[in-house]
Amino acid sequence: MTRPLVAHGADRAEAPVERLRVLLVEDHDADALLITQLLQEAGGFEVVRVARLGEALARLAREPFHLVLLDLVLPDGQGLPVVAQVVPAAGEAAVVVASGLDDPDLTLARLALAQGAEDYLPKDPPDGDRLVRTLITAHERARLRRLVREHQRRLDEAQRIGRFGTWRWPGHGWAVHLSRPLAELLGLGAEVHIPAWRLWRRVHPQDRPQLRATLQRLLHAAPGERLRCQLRDPAGRPLEVELVADEEGLAGLCRDVSERCLAKRAREAFFASAGHELRTPLTVLQTALALLEALHGESLPSGARDLLRRARRSVDRLADLVEGLLRCRGGDGDGGHHDLAGWLRRWAAGPAEAHGVVLELVLGIPTTALPVGFDPARLEPLLWELARQVAADAGVDRIRLAPGHDDGEVRLELRAPGMAEPPAWLAVDEALLARAARAGRALGLAAARELLRHLGGSLAVAEQAGRWVAVRLSLPLAREPSAPRPAEEVA
């Protein structure tokens, strides 16, 4: 028989804010009465008492409870099997075992907790304060555990929808821990602790040298170092792996990018088709206007000849702009590192005149690299188009290109020679594009803004008396990985 629980201590724990329904499973009438009185005095508890295991299971099946206070010696059940039946039946209710059985080394308590009980409360020595505190903390632990499970469920669902998952490798251990969505994505079922060699075999043989070099680099890098690489599985499915070094080893993400690759191929096919459809009529127009000028240009009135020359210049500009837009297709960075400063120096050494505008590169380009995550050559056609528009508005035939950088950002400013620092820069928004459209110059501006937006940058202009006097392109600098240190071979 269980020993009675006697009230102890005059002070009572603070009453919980929430009113908690407690299913008291206790066959000893004196203990049940005392526990009920203690909880009623504390306030905030509603106690429902049953004396048998069968009754408890029946009440749990049809009524909601916050807590179950369970005795281990009942007329129809005794010991740990009672816990094994009540815990799954309790659902979200926290189960607290209250027993008067002798348990000096707490073996019974540990076994009860291992079977899912939230806490263990001995009846001897009796303590009313401890009873109330134990129930409140057990309820809070159970509530927080539900929140964690719900958060993990939502995180897993987001990973499944996004076709990615997380992983962690301590660096010197044999196993890699995968999130369940990643294990499913890689065809590993419910396995979440995978030997590193098994994952290694799931990398396409041609991609293993790249992954080995990346791992060597990160295992000897400072915490916080990040790298990204493109891999394939043995079936050729493209995967993007992001790796970051921390104090415990390596961690990161793995994404299935097969749909992205399909979208990229579809986009390339679209631009190839659109390029043909745009170039063909423009070529016909250019040819027709050139023939008209060659055959009849001298016989046309001066006004007609001037109109013909203007038409040819407009068609040539439109053709150049279309070529520039097609060269800038795609928008996103390629994830690699390109030196913008080196590209500027190489570009300055080549032709610097187009459409009657001379683009003068200001001296003082940084001698160190300016790493960006895209090919800078994609900016060239838009730089020319913006330079032409600034030159036309400023009434000059020469534009200065001034590079600068700070705070992780590189800026390219186009302005007329001798132009002072603009009083204010205006971000290119929908209102500014609408004004530019009325002036017939919105296409190049809109294309430049969208390209820079996809690359993580922005575009701004400076105006005086309604005319552009300067344009500024802002782009984020890519984080250049640190030089690798000598590393041991990674298996």
VENURMO-V844683 format. One record per residue. OMEGA is omega in radians with two decimals (NA if undefined). Layout:
omega: (OMEGA/OMEGA)
This chain:
omega: (3.11/3.12/-3.10/3.06/-3.06/3.13/-3.11/3.07/-3.11/-3.11/3.11/3.07/3.14/-3.13/3.10/3.12/-3.12/3.09/-3.02/3.06/-3.09/3.00/-3.13/3.14/-3.01/-3.13/-3.11/-3.03/-3.11/3.11/-3.12/3.14/-3.11/3.12/3.13/3.13/-3.14/-3.11/3.09/3.09/3.11/-3.14/3.09/-3.13/2.97/-3.00/3.01/-3.05/2.97/-3.05/-3.07/3.12/3.14/3.10/-3.14/-3.13/3.12/3.12/3.13/-3.13/-3.06/-3.11/3.07/3.07/3.04/-3.03/2.99/3.09/-2.85/2.98/-3.08/3.13/-3.09/-3.13/-3.10/3.08/-3.12/2.99/-3.05/3.07/3.07/3.11/-3.11/3.12/-3.04/-3.05/3.13/3.13/-3.08/3.14/-3.11/3.12/3.11/-3.13/3.07/3.13/3.08/-3.02/3.06/3.11/3.09/3.14/-3.01/-3.13/3.08/3.09/3.13/3.13/-3.13/3.14/3.10/3.10/3.13/3.13/3.02/3.07/-3.10/-3.13/-3.13/-3.06/3.08/3.13/-3.10/0.11/-3.11/-3.11/-3.13/3.13/-3.12/3.10/-3.10/-3.14/-3.13/3.14/-3.11/-3.12/3.09/3.10/-3.13/3.11/3.12/3.13/3.13/3.11/3.08/3.12/3.11/3.12/3.14/3.08/3.13/3.11/3.13/3.11/3.12/3.14/3.10/3.12/3.13/3.13/-3.13/3.14/3.05/3.11/-3.12/3.12/3.09/3.10/-3.12/3.07/-3.14/3.10/-3.10/-3.00/3.02/3.13/3.13/2.95/-3.11/3.09/3.12/3.09/3.09/-3.13/-3.12/3.11/-3.11/3.11/-3.08/-3.14/3.13/3.04/-2.98/3.02/-3.09/-3.10/3.10/3.07/3.13/-3.13/3.11/3.05/3.12/-3.09/-3.12/-3.11/-3.08/3.09/3.12/3.14/3.12/3.14/3.13/3.12/3.10/-3.11/-3.06/-3.12/3.12/-3.13/3.08/3.08/-3.13/3.12/-3.11/3.03/3.13/3.12/3.10/-3.13/3.01/3.02/-3.09/3.12/3.13/3.13/-3.10/3.10/3.04/-3.09/3.06/-3.07/3.09/3.11/3.01/-3.05/-3.07/-3.13/-3.12/3.08/3.10/-3.12/3.00/-3.08/2.95/-3.07/-3.13/3.12/3.09/3.13/3.08/3.11/3.12/3.12/3.09/3.11/3.12/3.12/3.12/-3.12/3.08/3.11/3.13/3.11/3.12/-3.11/3.13/-3.08/-3.05/3.13/3.11/3.10/3.10/3.12/-3.14/3.14/-3.12/-3.14/3.12/3.10/3.14/3.14/-3.12/-3.04/-3.00/-3.06/-3.09/-3.09/-3.12/3.02/-3.08/3.13/3.13/3.11/3.12/3.11/3.13/3.12/3.11/3.10/3.14/3.13/-3.13/3.13/3.11/3.11/3.13/3.12/3.11/3.14/3.10/3.11/3.12/3.13/3.13/3.10/-3.13/-3.06/3.10/3.02/-3.02/3.02/-3.11/3.11/3.12/3.12/3.12/-3.09/-3.13/-3.13/3.11/3.11/3.11/3.13/3.13/-3.13/-3.14/3.14/-3.12/3.13/-3.10/3.14/3.08/3.12/3.12/-3.13/3.04/3.12/-3.05/3.14/-3.13/3.11/3.13/3.04/-3.12/3.09/3.08/-3.11/2.99/-3.03/3.05/-3.06/3.12/3.11/-3.09/-3.13/3.12/3.12/-2.96/-3.11/3.14/3.04/3.13/-3.12/3.11/3.10/3.13/-3.11/3.10/3.13/3.14/-3.13/-3.10/3.13/3.14/3.09/-3.12/-3.12/3.12/3.06/-3.07/3.07/3.06/-3.13/2.98/3.07/3.08/-3.09/3.06/-3.12/3.04/-3.11/3.07/3.14/3.13/3.12/3.12/-3.14/3.13/3.10/-3.12/-3.13/-3.11/3.07/3.13/3.09/3.14/3.13/-3.08/3.14/3.14/3.09/3.11/3.09/3.12/3.13/3.12/3.10/3.09/-3.10/-3.06/-3.01/-3.14/3.14/3.13/3.12/3.13/-3.13/-3.11/3.11/-3.14/3.12/3.12/-3.14/3.12/-3.10/-3.11/-3.11/3.11/3.10/3.03/-3.07/2.97/3.14/3.09/3.14/3.08/3.05/3.12/3.08/3.14/3.06/3.11/-3.10/3.11/3.02/3.07/3.10/-3.12/3.13/3.11/-3.13/-3.11/3.07/3.08/-3.05/3.07/3.14/3.10/-3.08/NA)
